[in-house]
Amino acid sequence: RDIAVFYRTNAQSRVLEEALRSAGLPYVMFGGTKFYSRMEIKDVLAYLRILSNPADSVSARRIINVPARGIGAVTVNKIAPFETEAGGFLPACLTALEKGALKGAAAAKVQAFVDLMDGFKRRSSDTPYPQLTSELIEETGYGPQLLAERTEEARNRLDNLEQLLAGMEEHFGSEGTLDEYLEQVALITDVDSYDPSLDRVTLM
């Protein structure tokens, strides 16, 4: 608790967090959100979790309209009744389409989302997952949308995504699989509240 580590930008916290975790040293972040709790990181990881486990409804609901693709709450509510029968929210999208629960533009947008995820799923078996993630960030429109915003916040979020890919390359280099990578990320705890009495390194 007598030790603090300072860094210039939030994206730089990833390597520090991972080094502390691998050394078994508890840490807390002050004045920032832990790397894997940042919105853009959680969004991209949600895409990967669906590829790993299509029954992951929480992840599917998180990203069905991220980035915005015109699938709103009304459409989501029409898909929801098929979730139990289909075994998850993503397969429920297909069931809702097959049973005619979605019409017109809503049906076309959900079909496009299903096709997008099917395409990534097919590629996931023979594409290294860091490369697949890079393609996913581009092809979903997530990266291009941030580039188009031209704000400091968007730039920081892009930096975070670059760090995410760098971390994946490191993990992949040690012969890790996508499932193992997602398990590793799942072990990372949420943001702790700052308490100077706790015996842990402070990052800021």
N, C-alpha and C positions, 0 to 999 in steps of 0.2 A: 504493500500500500504506500510505500515511500517513493515509488517509481511512477513516472509519467512518460509517455512517448508522444511527441508532437510531430505532426506532418502537415504539409501545405494544403493538400486537397483531399476530400473525402474518398475519392477513388483509390488513394494510396493506402487506405486502411486494410484492404484485403490481405496483402502479403503479411502485414503485421499481425492481424487477427489469426491467420492460419499458422504463423510461426508460434504464436503463444499457445494456440490450441494443441499443436503437435508436441509442444514441450510440456503440456499439462498445466500451464499457468493460467489461473483465472484472470479475467480482465473485465473492465467496464468502459463503455464509451461515454464521454461527456461532451455535450454540445453537438451531437451527431447521431445518426441512426446506424446501427451495425450494418455491415455491408450486405448481408443476405436478407436484411429486413427492409431494404430500400425498394421502392415501388417497382422500378424497371427490372430489378433483379428478380423479384417475386413474380412479375408478369412472365418473363422469359422462362423461368423455372417451371411455371404452371404449364406452359406449352410442352415442356419436356416430360413433366409428370404424366400428362395425358398419353404421350407416346409410350411411356413405360407402363402405364396402367390406365387403359381407356375407361375403366369404371370410376376413376377419380372425378366425381361430380363437382367438388369444390373448385378444383383447378379449371374444369371445363366452364363453369359458370363465371369464373374470374375473367377468362380471356375471350369468351365468345364475341364480345364487342370491344376488344382491346387489341390493336387500335380500332377506333370507331369504324364499324362496317354496316351501320344501320339496323342492327338487331337489338331492339329495345325490350323493355320489361314486359310489354304485352305479348310479344313473340315468345319470350322465355316462359311466361306463364302458360302458354298453349303447349309448350314442349313438356313442361314439368309433370303432367299426369302420366306420361309414358315412361318416366324415369325408373320406377321399380320394375316394371315389366321388361324393359330393355337392358337393365343392369348398369345404369349410369346415365349421366346427362348427355354425353356425346352420342352414345348409341340411341338414346331417346330422340335425338335430332333426326336421325334417319327413320326411326319408327313413325315419328310425327309426319314426316314427308310422305312415307309410304301409305299412311292411313288418311292422307288428305286433310290433316288438321291445320296445315299452313297453306295459304293461298297467295297468288300473285308475287309481288315484290318480296314479301317476307319469306316465301318458299324459296325464291331464287337466291336470296342472301344466305339463308341457312344451308342450302345445297352447296353454295360456293364455300362456306366454312367447312362443311363435312368433306368436300373434295380436297380442300387445302390440307386438312389434317390427315386424310387418307394418303395424300402424296408424300407428306413427311414420314408417315408410318412406313410406307413402302421403302423409302430411302434409308430409314434408320438401321436396317439390317446390314447394309453394306457401305454406309458412309460413317466415317469417324465422327463421334458425337460433337467434338468441338467445331468441325466443319459444318455439320448439320445445323448446329445452333447459329453459326454465323449466317448461313443461308436463310434460316428461319427469321432472324432479326431483319434481314433485308426483304424477303419475299412476303412476309406478313404486312409490311409497310411500317413496322415499329421504328426501325432505324431511320428510314427516309422521312418519316413524320417529325422525328426529333431534329433532323438536319434542317428541315424546312422552317422550324420554329425560330432558329437563329437567336436564341436567348442564352444567357449564362447558365440558367438552370438546365436547359436542354443539352448544352455542351457538357455539363457535369454528368448528366445521365448517360450520355454517349461514352464518356470516359469510364463510367462504372461498367457499362456493357463490355468495353474493351478489356477491362480488368477481369470480368467474369470469363471471357473467352481465354484470357491468359491463364487463369486458374484452371480452366478445363484442360488446356494443353499440358499443363504440369501434371495434372492427375492422369490424363490419358497416356502421357509419356511413361508413367509407371504401370502401364498395362491395366488401367482401371476401365471398367465398363460404365455405361450410362447409369445403370441401376445402382452400382456401387457409389458413383458420384452423387446421385440423388440421396442415397442413404447417408452419406457423409454430411451433406448439406442439412439434412433433416435433424441431425444431432445438434446443430447450432441453436443456441437458445435465443429468445427474444431480448429486446433491449432491457437492461437492468436500470433501475433508478439509481442515481449517483448517491453513494453513501461512503463518505471518507473513512468510516470506521471499518469497512469491509477490507479484508486482506486480499487485494487484487490490484493488478496493474491498471492504471488509468490511461486511456487513449484519447487524444484530443487534437 
